[in-house]
């Protein structure tokens, strides 16, 4: 039965019990430090019993004891529990007389204790754990002497000191265990990494401690590296070409307590060379003097080889890109960030490659559709492909170059895919299609011109046929006349089609129109400056000369072997006032008699050229005809 005065709340206080549990004292074997203390307490206080008593939540347990065989008792037998609430020494001279202990089973029964003196025991964190107590089987009305009481207090403090040291030892062992585990894990990590080594340079002692992998890399005996070796022993493993600058970097880091991160080569005993990346940091002491320089090193030979292969591939790609005759632009997906553009692209666009960070920035390229609308950034094939909208795309735009010129370009792109078919990038080819666009425009003009000319020609043929049939004396004559006129018309067309421009030489038109009537090759004397006229004037001139020559063959100078015709032309005046003039003069023919009626040929001649004048004179010695017209009118096809 527990007394109503028993400090139950304090005994079961969670913080106190937590502190007691944290010391790991309960149910542990006897320890010399505590055994010595209870013996000293018993001696100093001259009592048969001394205890280091720890009050748990359900019992009191004795870490050390003298004169008391049980190692623990129930809480209802604990006198030490009352000590928990005391700031100092608790003395009960006669336990049978004190209301807190007179019913204690250790008082009322074996071992019949009568006197108690205890001082609280405190943990390193201040929590009270129990007491260092002395017990006697006889009452002590005067309690302990002051010397005994002082001695008991000192011994209690000694218990606290032992507890603190014990806890420190426990914490140190835990720290060492944690460090050992950490080192084991680090060693496993280094071993798993395979190409990773570590070092720790004790600068004042010039002693480099290193792991096995690091030692192998630098050609040092691993056992020697584990014991520590001078820095120079490791420096010897660095490639001679890198040794000097690496040494300078180490000195710099040591002087500034900075970080070290360098890639350099190692040369091994067999002459082979490997690449390493070394990263470390120098630490200074409180007096700012170099103390330690630990770090790790990793073999990057494979990465360097891969880099070299990649650089070589990029160089080959760049070389190819620079030689192709089209502009090339390369971008990554899905961002659309531009990675590369070749020289031909710069020539076409008029500026260097715009390394846009994403497809949203393609607005930096200024181009227009055929209808004048600005090309939006997302309309470019590169943006559509990188955005996953399609695998291929093409567009033709009018590109605005920085120099103000607008140039037609064709942009054709295709996706770059990974092994799973996902789009990882895109490449586009940019071509200058200005010549093609100009050719298409020229072809369009020619088509319209051909259509126009065909209509005019058909109209002219219809008129010639109609007039010829109407004025011919018979079908044979009509057939011959129509055939001759169509031949002249065809020759005039041949002249026009043979030319590079939409015009015909007057000299060619005259020669071709008269060739049908020159039976000796000496019938015509043709003379005039080089001059070109439009299609309508060429056709009209050819037909008029044919009619003049036909009349000359039938009735004039060409009807006799000695007759001939002189045809010459001139241009009088300049600019808008310039006038074309052609003279037809027959000689050596029979006396001329003016015709009594006018046929189709005469009416055709009288129509003149482009609204110009016609002067037809039937002189006795030969027909004379003068055609004149504004020169500007002859060069315009109507």
Secondary structure, DSSP 8 states (H G I E B T S, - for coil): ---TTS-HHHHT-HHHHHHHHHTT-TT----HHHHHHHHHHHHHHT-SEEEEEEE-SSEEEEEEEES---SEEEGGG-SHHHHTT-SS-EEES-TTTSTTTTT-HHHHSTT---EEEEEEEE-TTS-EEEEEEEEESS--TT-S-HHHHHHHHHHHHHHHHHHHHHHHHHHHHHHHHHHHHHHHHHHHHHHHHSSEEEEEEETTTTEEEE-HHHHHHHT--HHHHHH-B-HHHHHTTB-HHHHHHHHHHHHHHHHHT-EEEEEEEEE-TTS-EEEEEEEEEEEE-TTS-EEEEEEEEEE-HHHHHHHHHHHHHHHHHHHHHHHSSSEEEEEETTT--EEEE-HHHHHHHTS-----SSGGGGGGS-EE-TTS-B--GGGSHHHHHHTTS-SEEEEEEEEE-TTS-EEEEEEEEEEEE-TTS-EEEEEEEEEE-HHHHHHHHHHHHHHHHHHHHHHHHHHHHHHHHHHHHHH-SSHHHHHHHHHHHHHHHHHHHHHHHHSSSS-EEHHHHHHHHHGGG-SSS-SEEEEE---EE-HHHHHHHHHHHHHHHHHHHHTSGGGSTT-EEEEEEEEES-GGG-EEEEEEEEESSS-----SS--HHHHHHHT-STT-EEEEEEETTEEEEEEEEEHHHHTS--
